[in-house]
Amino acid sequence: MNPRRLSLVLGSVLLAAGLMAHSTRTSAAADDVVIEVPDVVKSAVKAEAGGDKILEFRRDNDGGNAGYLIVASGKSGEYMMRFDTAGLLTRKWVDAAIDTGEKAVTYDQLPKPVRDTLVDNLRGGQPKAIALREIKPTYEVHALVGKTYYDIRLDTSGKLLEKVISNDQGEAQPR
């Protein structure tokens, strides 16, 4: 295990019984690191993840702000969550590298007008990589959840792309 990466893979008992069933000290296999997890954080993770499977649970120090990083898997695939030490969800997102909407294409696959413009602009140069970026529409929502503001991004199928705590205290639109 990389000593720089403090990681804890939760055991099958924890996954089956849920985070609440364990005490503040979570036990792990001999190769795993054991970390203290406050009950308030465990409760918040359980509430936010619902019935989704927890794949990874580790301490995180994002920009000097201590917290917990969780990787979970649900009906829409894998996603990550970050909680502060008080149990406040500060960010929930899918890994952008997984769903970029980009695919590699060859020069021959380019439509003729694109090839012609490319030739004019390359001035004898050779393209080294070509990617087709299919920009997908998304919905961006500013919302008040309890007493905390969040910015939420969803794709058109309803898949959550990101939920991040917001510093903007603007009025959330009514439902």
Summary of the structure (lengths in Angstrom):
residues: 175
radius of gyration: 21.4
end to end distance: 46.9
largest distance: 66.6
contacts: 417
relative contact order: 0.11
helix: 19%
strand: 37%
